């Protein structure tokens, strides 16, 4: 699970740091990239008002739970 979190972070950085990425992490990032792109497209195709991201929050909470994380919901509005 830790490597997936790191892999996700690696997707956020550009080629400037790509030369220093561990090959195993780079492979995990490559495997995760299509899912991250799918999420981004879904969030952009279904925009929600600021502080009213109810569906976005549900999707993120569900994913974190699938990763085995404890998720606290109902904090603030979303």
PyMOL Python script that loads the backbone (N, CA, C, O; Angstrom):
from pymol import cmd

cmd.read_pdbstr("""\
ATOM      1  N   UNK A   1       0.824  -1.182   0.000  1.00  0.00           N
ATOM      2  CA  UNK A   1       0.000   0.000   0.000  1.00  0.00           C
ATOM      3  C   UNK A   1       0.871   1.248   0.000  1.00  0.00           C
ATOM      4  O   UNK A   1       0.544   2.218  -0.685  1.00  0.00           O
ATOM      5  N   UNK A   2       1.946   1.252   0.732  1.00  0.00           N
ATOM      6  CA  UNK A   2       2.822   2.421   0.795  1.00  0.00           C
ATOM      7  C   UNK A   2       3.386   2.744  -0.578  1.00  0.00           C
ATOM      8  O   UNK A   2       3.492   3.915  -0.944  1.00  0.00           O
ATOM      9  N   UNK A   3       3.746   1.724  -1.339  1.00  0.00           N
ATOM     10  CA  UNK A   3       4.328   1.971  -2.653  1.00  0.00           C
ATOM     11  C   UNK A   3       3.301   2.565  -3.607  1.00  0.00           C
ATOM     12  O   UNK A   3       3.663   3.358  -4.476  1.00  0.00           O
ATOM     13  N   UNK A   4       2.021   2.198  -3.464  1.00  0.00           N
ATOM     14  CA  UNK A   4       0.999   2.784  -4.313  1.00  0.00           C
ATOM     15  C   UNK A   4       0.877   4.269  -4.006  1.00  0.00           C
ATOM     16  O   UNK A   4       0.757   5.081  -4.924  1.00  0.00           O
ATOM     17  N   UNK A   5       0.906   4.635  -2.733  1.00  0.00           N
ATOM     18  CA  UNK A   5       0.867   6.043  -2.367  1.00  0.00           C
ATOM     19  C   UNK A   5       2.050   6.790  -2.945  1.00  0.00           C
ATOM     20  O   UNK A   5       1.904   7.898  -3.461  1.00  0.00           O
ATOM     21  N   UNK A   6       3.210   6.190  -2.859  1.00  0.00           N
ATOM     22  CA  UNK A   6       4.413   6.801  -3.416  1.00  0.00           C
ATOM     23  C   UNK A   6       4.289   6.867  -4.929  1.00  0.00           C
ATOM     24  O   UNK A   6       4.677   7.859  -5.546  1.00  0.00           O
ATOM     25  N   UNK A   7       3.748   5.813  -5.524  1.00  0.00           N
ATOM     26  CA  UNK A   7       3.593   5.788  -6.978  1.00  0.00           C
ATOM     27  C   UNK A   7       2.673   6.910  -7.430  1.00  0.00           C
ATOM     28  O   UNK A   7       2.943   7.567  -8.436  1.00  0.00           O
ATOM     29  N   UNK A   8       1.600   7.132  -6.704  1.00  0.00           N
ATOM     30  CA  UNK A   8       0.684   8.214  -7.049  1.00  0.00           C
ATOM     31  C   UNK A   8       1.409   9.549  -6.996  1.00  0.00           C
ATOM     32  O   UNK A   8       1.243  10.384  -7.885  1.00  0.00           O
ATOM     33  N   UNK A   9       2.208   9.753  -5.964  1.00  0.00           N
ATOM     34  CA  UNK A   9       2.973  10.996  -5.845  1.00  0.00           C
ATOM     35  C   UNK A   9       3.939  11.140  -7.011  1.00  0.00           C
ATOM     36  O   UNK A   9       4.165  12.243  -7.508  1.00  0.00           O
ATOM     37  N   UNK A  10       4.500  10.032  -7.438  1.00  0.00           N
ATOM     38  CA  UNK A  10       5.445  10.084  -8.549  1.00  0.00           C
ATOM     39  C   UNK A  10       4.766  10.565  -9.827  1.00  0.00           C
ATOM     40  O   UNK A  10       5.396  11.217 -10.659  1.00  0.00           O
ATOM     41  N   UNK A  11       3.472  10.244  -9.985  1.00  0.00           N
ATOM     42  CA  UNK A  11       2.750  10.700 -11.163  1.00  0.00           C
ATOM     43  C   UNK A  11       2.630  12.212 -11.189  1.00  0.00           C
ATOM     44  O   UNK A  11       2.478  12.814 -12.252  1.00  0.00           O
ATOM     45  N   UNK A  12       2.697  12.816 -10.030  1.00  0.00           N
ATOM     46  CA  UNK A  12       2.537  14.264  -9.922  1.00  0.00           C
ATOM     47  C   UNK A  12       3.802  15.024 -10.296  1.00  0.00           C
ATOM     48  O   UNK A  12       3.748  16.233 -10.520  1.00  0.00           O
ATOM     49  N   UNK A  13       4.906  14.358 -10.366  1.00  0.00           N
ATOM     50  CA  UNK A  13       6.162  15.025 -10.689  1.00  0.00           C
ATOM     51  C   UNK A  13       6.524  14.742 -12.145  1.00  0.00           C
ATOM     52  O   UNK A  13       6.178  13.689 -12.681  1.00  0.00           O
ATOM     53  N   UNK A  14       7.203  15.661 -12.766  1.00  0.00           N
ATOM     54  CA  UNK A  14       7.519  15.537 -14.185  1.00  0.00           C
ATOM     55  C   UNK A  14       8.851  14.838 -14.408  1.00  0.00           C
ATOM     56  O   UNK A  14       9.477  14.343 -13.471  1.00  0.00           O
ATOM     57  N   UNK A  15       9.265  14.808 -15.645  1.00  0.00           N
ATOM     58  CA  UNK A  15      10.481  14.101 -16.031  1.00  0.00           C
ATOM     59  C   UNK A  15      11.729  14.616 -15.326  1.00  0.00           C
ATOM     60  O   UNK A  15      12.749  13.927 -15.301  1.00  0.00           O
ATOM     61  N   UNK A  16      11.667  15.795 -14.762  1.00  0.00           N
ATOM     62  CA  UNK A  16      12.840  16.349 -14.070  1.00  0.00           C
ATOM     63  C   UNK A  16      13.310  15.435 -12.954  1.00  0.00           C
ATOM     64  O   UNK A  16      14.511  15.323 -12.706  1.00  0.00           O
ATOM     65  N   UNK A  17      12.380  14.784 -12.284  1.00  0.00           N
ATOM     66  CA  UNK A  17      12.762  13.890 -11.194  1.00  0.00           C
ATOM     67  C   UNK A  17      12.667  12.422 -11.600  1.00  0.00           C
ATOM     68  O   UNK A  17      13.012  11.543 -10.811  1.00  0.00           O
ATOM     69  N   UNK A  18      12.207  12.148 -12.812  1.00  0.00           N
ATOM     70  CA  UNK A  18      11.987  10.766 -13.246  1.00  0.00           C
ATOM     71  C   UNK A  18      13.270   9.944 -13.259  1.00  0.00           C
ATOM     72  O   UNK A  18      13.215   8.729 -13.075  1.00  0.00           O
ATOM     73  N   UNK A  19      14.403  10.564 -13.466  1.00  0.00           N
ATOM     74  CA  UNK A  19      15.655   9.830 -13.531  1.00  0.00           C
ATOM     75  C   UNK A  19      16.038   9.238 -12.185  1.00  0.00           C
ATOM     76  O   UNK A  19      16.850   8.314 -12.143  1.00  0.00           O
ATOM     77  N   UNK A  20      15.489   9.734 -11.088  1.00  0.00           N
ATOM     78  CA  UNK A  20      15.865   9.295  -9.759  1.00  0.00           C
ATOM     79  C   UNK A  20      14.852   8.329  -9.145  1.00  0.00           C
ATOM     80  O   UNK A  20      15.021   7.928  -7.994  1.00  0.00           O
ATOM     81  N   UNK A  21      13.817   7.947  -9.869  1.00  0.00           N
ATOM     82  CA  UNK A  21      12.761   7.090  -9.330  1.00  0.00           C
ATOM     83  C   UNK A  21      13.204   5.632  -9.360  1.00  0.00           C
ATOM     84  O   UNK A  21      13.733   5.152 -10.361  1.00  0.00           O
ATOM     85  N   UNK A  22      12.982   4.945  -8.260  1.00  0.00           N
ATOM     86  CA  UNK A  22      13.253   3.518  -8.155  1.00  0.00           C
ATOM     87  C   UNK A  22      12.450   2.791  -9.241  1.00  0.00           C
ATOM     88  O   UNK A  22      11.274   3.104  -9.428  1.00  0.00           O
ATOM     89  N   UNK A  23      13.038   1.842  -9.954  1.00  0.00           N
ATOM     90  CA  UNK A  23      12.324   1.143 -11.031  1.00  0.00           C
ATOM     91  C   UNK A  23      11.037   0.454 -10.568  1.00  0.00           C
ATOM     92  O   UNK A  23      10.060   0.410 -11.316  1.00  0.00           O
ATOM     93  N   UNK A  24      11.024  -0.073  -9.365  1.00  0.00           N
ATOM     94  CA  UNK A  24       9.817  -0.734  -8.857  1.00  0.00           C
ATOM     95  C   UNK A  24       8.692   0.284  -8.649  1.00  0.00           C
ATOM     96  O   UNK A  24       7.528   0.010  -8.942  1.00  0.00           O
ATOM     97  N   UNK A  25       9.053   1.442  -8.146  1.00  0.00           N
ATOM     98  CA  UNK A  25       8.063   2.505  -7.942  1.00  0.00           C
ATOM     99  C   UNK A  25       7.586   3.039  -9.288  1.00  0.00           C
ATOM    100  O   UNK A  25       6.397   3.301  -9.470  1.00  0.00           O
ATOM    101  N   UNK A  26       8.509   3.199 -10.223  1.00  0.00           N
ATOM    102  CA  UNK A  26       8.141   3.665 -11.563  1.00  0.00           C
ATOM    103  C   UNK A  26       7.168   2.688 -12.216  1.00  0.00           C
ATOM    104  O   UNK A  26       6.217   3.107 -12.876  1.00  0.00           O
ATOM    105  N   UNK A  27       7.399   1.405 -12.037  1.00  0.00           N
ATOM    106  CA  UNK A  27       6.507   0.388 -12.589  1.00  0.00           C
ATOM    107  C   UNK A  27       5.122   0.470 -11.949  1.00  0.00           C
ATOM    108  O   UNK A  27       4.108   0.361 -12.638  1.00  0.00           O
ATOM    109  N   UNK A  28       5.083   0.664 -10.627  1.00  0.00           N
ATOM    110  CA  UNK A  28       3.805   0.803  -9.934  1.00  0.00           C
ATOM    111  C   UNK A  28       3.067   2.054 -10.408  1.00  0.00           C
ATOM    112  O   UNK A  28       1.847   2.035 -10.569  1.00  0.00           O
ATOM    113  N   UNK A  29       3.806   3.134 -10.629  1.00  0.00           N
ATOM    114  CA  UNK A  29       3.203   4.379 -11.124  1.00  0.00           C
ATOM    115  C   UNK A  29       2.639   4.178 -12.522  1.00  0.00           C
ATOM    116  O   UNK A  29       1.543   4.648 -12.828  1.00  0.00           O
ATOM    117  N   UNK A  30       3.382   3.485 -13.365  1.00  0.00           N
ATOM    118  CA  UNK A  30       2.905   3.213 -14.721  1.00  0.00           C
ATOM    119  C   UNK A  30       1.619   2.398 -14.696  1.00  0.00           C
ATOM    120  O   UNK A  30       0.712   2.639 -15.492  1.00  0.00           O
ATOM    121  N   UNK A  31       1.541   1.434 -13.783  1.00  0.00           N
ATOM    122  CA  UNK A  31       0.347   0.599 -13.677  1.00  0.00           C
ATOM    123  C   UNK A  31      -0.846   1.396 -13.157  1.00  0.00           C
ATOM    124  O   UNK A  31      -1.989   1.120 -13.521  1.00  0.00           O
ATOM    125  N   UNK A  32      -0.580   2.368 -12.318  1.00  0.00           N
ATOM    126  CA  UNK A  32      -1.640   3.164 -11.705  1.00  0.00           C
ATOM    127  C   UNK A  32      -2.102   4.320 -12.593  1.00  0.00           C
ATOM    128  O   UNK A  32      -3.214   4.823 -12.427  1.00  0.00           O
ATOM    129  N   UNK A  33      -1.272   4.734 -13.515  1.00  0.00           N
ATOM    130  CA  UNK A  33      -1.569   5.916 -14.326  1.00  0.00           C
ATOM    131  C   UNK A  33      -2.930   5.867 -15.028  1.00  0.00           C
ATOM    132  O   UNK A  33      -3.647   6.866 -14.979  1.00  0.00           O
ATOM    133  N   UNK A  34      -3.327   4.772 -15.675  1.00  0.00           N
ATOM    134  CA  UNK A  34      -4.638   4.770 -16.342  1.00  0.00           C
ATOM    135  C   UNK A  34      -5.800   5.018 -15.372  1.00  0.00           C
ATOM    136  O   UNK A  34      -6.772   5.686 -15.725  1.00  0.00           O
ATOM    137  N   UNK A  35      -5.700   4.487 -14.167  1.00  0.00           N
ATOM    138  CA  UNK A  35      -6.763   4.698 -13.178  1.00  0.00           C
ATOM    139  C   UNK A  35      -6.813   6.163 -12.742  1.00  0.00           C
ATOM    140  O   UNK A  35      -7.894   6.730 -12.588  1.00  0.00           O
ATOM    141  N   UNK A  36      -5.657   6.766 -12.546  1.00  0.00           N
ATOM    142  CA  UNK A  36      -5.606   8.177 -12.144  1.00  0.00           C
ATOM    143  C   UNK A  36      -6.181   9.056 -13.254  1.00  0.00           C
ATOM    144  O   UNK A  36      -6.898  10.018 -12.977  1.00  0.00           O
ATOM    145  N   UNK A  37      -5.872   8.733 -14.495  1.00  0.00           N
ATOM    146  CA  UNK A  37      -6.421   9.479 -15.635  1.00  0.00           C
ATOM    147  C   UNK A  37      -7.937   9.315 -15.674  1.00  0.00           C
ATOM    148  O   UNK A  37      -8.661  10.281 -15.916  1.00  0.00           O
ATOM    149  N   UNK A  38      -8.418   8.097 -15.436  1.00  0.00           N
ATOM    150  CA  UNK A  38      -9.865   7.843 -15.399  1.00  0.00           C
ATOM    151  C   UNK A  38     -10.536   8.690 -14.321  1.00  0.00           C
ATOM    152  O   UNK A  38     -11.581   9.295 -14.561  1.00  0.00           O
ATOM    153  N   UNK A  39      -9.926   8.732 -13.119  1.00  0.00           N
ATOM    154  CA  UNK A  39     -10.487   9.545 -12.034  1.00  0.00           C
ATOM    155  C   UNK A  39     -10.531  11.009 -12.436  1.00  0.00           C
ATOM    156  O   UNK A  39     -11.552  11.675 -12.267  1.00  0.00           O
ATOM    157  N   UNK A  40      -9.423  11.510 -12.968  1.00  0.00           N
ATOM    158  CA  UNK A  40      -9.354  12.922 -13.346  1.00  0.00           C
ATOM    159  C   UNK A  40     -10.431  13.261 -14.362  1.00  0.00           C
ATOM    160  O   UNK A  40     -11.111  14.280 -14.238  1.00  0.00           O
ATOM    161  N   UNK A  41     -10.584  12.413 -15.360  1.00  0.00           N
ATOM    162  CA  UNK A  41     -11.604  12.669 -16.382  1.00  0.00           C
ATOM    163  C   UNK A  41     -13.000  12.650 -15.776  1.00  0.00           C
ATOM    164  O   UNK A  41     -13.834  13.493 -16.107  1.00  0.00           O
ATOM    165  N   UNK A  42     -13.255  11.699 -14.896  1.00  0.00           N
ATOM    166  CA  UNK A  42     -14.572  11.614 -14.251  1.00  0.00           C
ATOM    167  C   UNK A  42     -14.839  12.863 -13.411  1.00  0.00           C
ATOM    168  O   UNK A  42     -15.926  13.436 -13.480  1.00  0.00           O
ATOM    169  N   UNK A  43     -13.856  13.286 -12.621  1.00  0.00           N
ATOM    170  CA  UNK A  43     -14.044  14.477 -11.785  1.00  0.00           C
ATOM    171  C   UNK A  43     -14.283  15.717 -12.642  1.00  0.00           C
ATOM    172  O   UNK A  43     -15.077  16.583 -12.273  1.00  0.00           O
ATOM    173  N   UNK A  44     -13.603  15.807 -13.776  1.00  0.00           N
ATOM    174  CA  UNK A  44     -13.762  16.983 -14.630  1.00  0.00           C
ATOM    175  C   UNK A  44     -15.058  16.938 -15.425  1.00  0.00           C
ATOM    176  O   UNK A  44     -15.623  17.983 -15.747  1.00  0.00           O
ATOM    177  N   UNK A  45     -15.535  15.735 -15.745  1.00  0.00           N
ATOM    178  CA  UNK A  45     -16.796  15.611 -16.477  1.00  0.00           C
ATOM    179  C   UNK A  45     -17.999  15.788 -15.561  1.00  0.00           C
ATOM    180  O   UNK A  45     -19.110  16.041 -16.029  1.00  0.00           O
ATOM    181  N   UNK A  46     -17.780  15.656 -14.258  1.00  0.00           N
ATOM    182  CA  UNK A  46     -18.857  15.781 -13.280  1.00  0.00           C
ATOM    183  C   UNK A  46     -18.445  16.778 -12.199  1.00  0.00           C
ATOM    184  O   UNK A  46     -18.267  16.410 -11.038  1.00  0.00           O
ATOM    185  N   UNK A  47     -18.297  18.037 -12.593  1.00  0.00           N
ATOM    186  CA  UNK A  47     -17.815  19.022 -11.625  1.00  0.00           C
ATOM    187  C   UNK A  47     -18.827  19.265 -10.502  1.00  0.00           C
ATOM    188  O   UNK A  47     -20.039  19.140 -10.682  1.00  0.00           O
ATOM    189  N   UNK A  48     -18.285  19.611  -9.353  1.00  0.00           N
ATOM    190  CA  UNK A  48     -19.116  19.946  -8.200  1.00  0.00           C
ATOM    191  C   UNK A  48     -18.643  21.283  -7.651  1.00  0.00           C
ATOM    192  O   UNK A  48     -17.471  21.640  -7.770  1.00  0.00           O
ATOM    193  N   UNK A  49     -19.565  22.007  -7.055  1.00  0.00           N
ATOM    194  CA  UNK A  49     -19.216  23.298  -6.481  1.00  0.00           C
ATOM    195  C   UNK A  49     -18.244  23.127  -5.330  1.00  0.00           C
ATOM    196  O   UNK A  49     -18.227  22.097  -4.656  1.00  0.00           O
ATOM    197  N   UNK A  50     -17.441  24.148  -5.120  1.00  0.00           N
ATOM    198  CA  UNK A  50     -16.485  24.139  -4.020  1.00  0.00           C
ATOM    199  C   UNK A  50     -17.193  23.927  -2.688  1.00  0.00           C
ATOM    200  O   UNK A  50     -18.222  24.542  -2.409  1.00  0.00           O
ATOM    201  N   UNK A  51     -16.626  23.049  -1.878  1.00  0.00           N
ATOM    202  CA  UNK A  51     -17.166  22.688  -0.572  1.00  0.00           C
ATOM    203  C   UNK A  51     -18.492  21.949  -0.672  1.00  0.00           C
ATOM    204  O   UNK A  51     -19.230  21.849   0.308  1.00  0.00           O
ATOM    205  N   UNK A  52     -18.791  21.434  -1.855  1.00  0.00           N
ATOM    206  CA  UNK A  52     -19.998  20.630  -2.097  1.00  0.00           C
ATOM    207  C   UNK A  52     -19.631  19.410  -2.965  1.00  0.00           C
ATOM    208  O   UNK A  52     -20.420  18.975  -3.804  1.00  0.00           O
ATOM    209  N   UNK A  53     -18.458  18.887  -2.754  1.00  0.00           N
ATOM    210  CA  UNK A  53     -17.948  17.783  -3.579  1.00  0.00           C
ATOM    211  C   UNK A  53     -18.400  16.444  -3.007  1.00  0.00           C
ATOM    212  O   UNK A  53     -17.568  15.613  -2.643  1.00  0.00           O
ATOM    213  N   UNK A  54     -19.698  16.230  -2.926  1.00  0.00           N
ATOM    214  CA  UNK A  54     -20.249  15.038  -2.282  1.00  0.00           C
ATOM    215  C   UNK A  54     -19.891  13.750  -3.028  1.00  0.00           C
ATOM    216  O   UNK A  54     -19.455  12.779  -2.409  1.00  0.00           O
ATOM    217  N   UNK A  55     -20.068  13.734  -4.331  1.00  0.00           N
ATOM    218  CA  UNK A  55     -19.759  12.521  -5.100  1.00  0.00           C
ATOM    219  C   UNK A  55     -18.256  12.268  -5.148  1.00  0.00           C
ATOM    220  O   UNK A  55     -17.812  11.124  -5.058  1.00  0.00           O
ATOM    221  N   UNK A  56     -17.482  13.327  -5.290  1.00  0.00           N
ATOM    222  CA  UNK A  56     -16.033  13.192  -5.284  1.00  0.00           C
ATOM    223  C   UNK A  56     -15.568  12.602  -3.961  1.00  0.00           C
ATOM    224  O   UNK A  56     -14.741  11.691  -3.935  1.00  0.00           O
ATOM    225  N   UNK A  57     -16.101  13.123  -2.866  1.00  0.00           N
ATOM    226  CA  UNK A  57     -15.725  12.620  -1.539  1.00  0.00           C
ATOM    227  C   UNK A  57     -16.092  11.152  -1.376  1.00  0.00           C
ATOM    228  O   UNK A  57     -15.322  10.386  -0.797  1.00  0.00           O
ATOM    229  N   UNK A  58     -17.263  10.743  -1.881  1.00  0.00           N
ATOM    230  CA  UNK A  58     -17.680   9.333  -1.795  1.00  0.00           C
ATOM    231  C   UNK A  58     -16.712   8.429  -2.549  1.00  0.00           C
ATOM    232  O   UNK A  58     -16.325   7.368  -2.059  1.00  0.00           O
ATOM    233  N   UNK A  59     -16.326   8.865  -3.747  1.00  0.00           N
ATOM    234  CA  UNK A  59     -15.417   8.048  -4.564  1.00  0.00           C
ATOM    235  C   UNK A  59     -14.043   7.918  -3.902  1.00  0.00           C
ATOM    236  O   UNK A  59     -13.455   6.837  -3.882  1.00  0.00           O
ATOM    237  N   UNK A  60     -13.548   9.014  -3.369  1.00  0.00           N
ATOM    238  CA  UNK A  60     -12.240   8.977  -2.718  1.00  0.00           C
ATOM    239  C   UNK A  60     -12.294   8.120  -1.459  1.00  0.00           C
ATOM    240  O   UNK A  60     -11.392   7.317  -1.223  1.00  0.00           O
ATOM    241  N   UNK A  61     -13.338   8.279  -0.650  1.00  0.00           N
ATOM    242  CA  UNK A  61     -13.468   7.485   0.570  1.00  0.00           C
ATOM    243  C   UNK A  61     -13.556   5.996   0.240  1.00  0.00           C
ATOM    244  O   UNK A  61     -12.929   5.171   0.905  1.00  0.00           O
ATOM    245  N   UNK A  62     -14.332   5.657  -0.785  1.00  0.00           N
ATOM    246  CA  UNK A  62     -14.467   4.243  -1.177  1.00  0.00           C
ATOM    247  C   UNK A  62     -13.116   3.672  -1.601  1.00  0.00           C
ATOM    248  O   UNK A  62     -12.777   2.544  -1.242  1.00  0.00           O
ATOM    249  N   UNK A  63     -12.348   4.444  -2.360  1.00  0.00           N
ATOM    250  CA  UNK A  63     -11.041   3.956  -2.809  1.00  0.00           C
ATOM    251  C   UNK A  63     -10.089   3.767  -1.630  1.00  0.00           C
ATOM    252  O   UNK A  63      -9.393   2.754  -1.546  1.00  0.00           O
ATOM    253  N   UNK A  64     -10.059   4.727  -0.732  1.00  0.00           N
ATOM    254  CA  UNK A  64      -9.175   4.605   0.436  1.00  0.00           C
ATOM    255  C   UNK A  64      -9.561   3.402   1.294  1.00  0.00           C
ATOM    256  O   UNK A  64      -8.688   2.726   1.840  1.00  0.00           O
ATOM    257  N   UNK A  65     -10.852   3.133   1.417  1.00  0.00           N
ATOM    258  CA  UNK A  65     -11.308   1.956   2.175  1.00  0.00           C
ATOM    259  C   UNK A  65     -10.854   0.670   1.493  1.00  0.00           C
ATOM    260  O   UNK A  65     -10.447  -0.280   2.162  1.00  0.00           O
ATOM    261  N   UNK A  66     -10.922   0.636   0.142  1.00  0.00           N
ATOM    262  CA  UNK A  66     -10.449  -0.551  -0.588  1.00  0.00           C
ATOM    263  C   UNK A  66      -8.956  -0.778  -0.372  1.00  0.00           C
ATOM    264  O   UNK A  66      -8.479  -1.911  -0.444  1.00  0.00           O
ATOM    265  N   UNK A  67      -8.218   0.304  -0.106  1.00  0.00           N
ATOM    266  CA  UNK A  67      -6.787   0.182   0.176  1.00  0.00           C
ATOM    267  C   UNK A  67      -6.535  -0.260   1.622  1.00  0.00           C
ATOM    268  O   UNK A  67      -5.391  -0.472   2.024  1.00  0.00           O
ATOM    269  N   UNK A  68      -7.608  -0.394   2.393  1.00  0.00           N
ATOM    270  CA  UNK A  68      -7.462  -0.828   3.772  1.00  0.00           C
ATOM    271  C   UNK A  68      -7.265   0.297   4.759  1.00  0.00           C
ATOM    272  O   UNK A  68      -6.903   0.062   5.912  1.00  0.00           O
ATOM    273  N   UNK A  69      -7.499   1.515   4.318  1.00  0.00           N
ATOM    274  CA  UNK A  69      -7.321   2.659   5.207  1.00  0.00           C
ATOM    275  C   UNK A  69      -8.602   2.936   5.992  1.00  0.00           C
ATOM    276  O   UNK A  69      -9.710   2.676   5.524  1.00  0.00           O
ATOM    277  N   UNK A  70      -8.421   3.459   7.169  1.00  0.00           N
ATOM    278  CA  UNK A  70      -9.558   3.888   7.967  1.00  0.00           C
ATOM    279  C   UNK A  70      -9.929   5.289   7.484  1.00  0.00           C
ATOM    280  O   UNK A  70      -9.088   6.185   7.433  1.00  0.00           O
ATOM    281  N   UNK A  71     -11.193   5.458   7.133  1.00  0.00           N
ATOM    282  CA  UNK A  71     -11.639   6.717   6.562  1.00  0.00           C
ATOM    283  C   UNK A  71     -12.670   7.351   7.482  1.00  0.00           C
ATOM    284  O   UNK A  71     -13.630   6.700   7.896  1.00  0.00           O
ATOM    285  N   UNK A  72     -12.471   8.601   7.794  1.00  0.00           N
ATOM    286  CA  UNK A  72     -13.424   9.345   8.615  1.00  0.00           C
ATOM    287  C   UNK A  72     -14.232  10.235   7.680  1.00  0.00           C
ATOM    288  O   UNK A  72     -13.673  11.061   6.957  1.00  0.00           O
ATOM    289  N   UNK A  73     -15.535  10.063   7.701  1.00  0.00           N
ATOM    290  CA  UNK A  73     -16.403  10.861   6.846  1.00  0.00           C
ATOM    291  C   UNK A  73     -17.281  11.753   7.721  1.00  0.00           C
ATOM    292  O   UNK A  73     -17.293  11.624   8.945  1.00  0.00           O
ATOM    293  N   UNK A  74     -18.002  12.643   7.086  1.00  0.00           N
ATOM    294  CA  UNK A  74     -18.891  13.538   7.821  1.00  0.00           C
ATOM    295  C   UNK A  74     -18.169  14.673   8.510  1.00  0.00           C
ATOM    296  O   UNK A  74     -18.734  15.319   9.393  1.00  0.00           O
ATOM    297  N   UNK A  75     -16.934  14.930   8.125  1.00  0.00           N
ATOM    298  CA  UNK A  75     -16.164  16.025   8.706  1.00  0.00           C
ATOM    299  C   UNK A  75     -16.367  17.233   7.802  1.00  0.00           C
ATOM    300  O   UNK A  75     -16.080  17.161   6.606  1.00  0.00           O
ATOM    301  N   UNK A  76     -16.840  18.305   8.334  1.00  0.00           N
ATOM    302  CA  UNK A  76     -17.149  19.459   7.484  1.00  0.00           C
ATOM    303  C   UNK A  76     -18.360  19.121   6.624  1.00  0.00           C
ATOM    304  O   UNK A  76     -19.155  18.246   6.967  1.00  0.00           O
ATOM    305  N   UNK A  77     -18.488  19.804   5.534  1.00  0.00           N
ATOM    306  CA  UNK A  77     -19.627  19.567   4.645  1.00  0.00           C
ATOM    307  C   UNK A  77     -19.407  18.339   3.774  1.00  0.00           C
ATOM    308  O   UNK A  77     -20.338  17.574   3.522  1.00  0.00           O
ATOM    309  N   UNK A  78     -18.172  18.154   3.314  1.00  0.00           N
ATOM    310  CA  UNK A  78     -17.911  16.996   2.462  1.00  0.00           C
ATOM    311  C   UNK A  78     -16.733  16.224   3.012  1.00  0.00           C
ATOM    312  O   UNK A  78     -16.342  15.205   2.442  1.00  0.00           O
TER     313      UNK A  78
END
""", "prot")
cmd.dss("prot")
cmd.show_as("cartoon", "prot")
cmd.util.cbc("prot")
cmd.orient("prot")
